[in-house]
Amino acid sequence: MSLDLNHLLYHHQLSIMQAASLPAASRAGAYRLVKHYQTRIDRLRHQMGVSSYPDWCGAAVPAGAVS
């Protein structure tokens, strides 16, 4: 099943909030899930040919660049 970008971004944000709420000793595994979603987001943005940020914000990351 392929997820759209908004769905991936939603789950990425949830995983960040969940990881941040865990005790320090438990965070490493939770942050692997954060990285998993970031990788999928980066891959999808590359396939779509879009950057991570709009040009007007001055921090544009070219499509396909690793964040």
Secondary structure as the mmCIF struct_conf table of DSSP 4:
data_model
#
loop_
_struct_conf.conf_type_id
_struct_conf.id
_struct_conf.beg_label_comp_id
_struct_conf.beg_label_asym_id
_struct_conf.beg_label_seq_id
_struct_conf.end_label_comp_id
_struct_conf.end_label_asym_id
_struct_conf.end_label_seq_id
HELX_LH_PP_P HELX_LH_PP_P1 SER A 2 ASP A 4
HELX_RH_AL_P HELX_RH_AL_P1 LEU A 5 SER A 21
BEND BEND1 LEU A 22 LEU A 22
HELX_RH_3T_P HELX_RH_3T_P1 ALA A 24 SER A 26
HELX_RH_AL_P HELX_RH_AL_P2 ARG A 27 MET A 48
TURN_TY1_P TURN_TY1_P1 GLY A 49 GLY A 49
BEND BEND2 SER A 52 TYR A 53
HELX_RH_3T_P HELX_RH_3T_P2 ASP A 55 CYS A 57
BEND BEND3 GLY A 58 GLY A 58
TURN_TY1_P TURN_TY1_P2 ALA A 63 GLY A 64
#
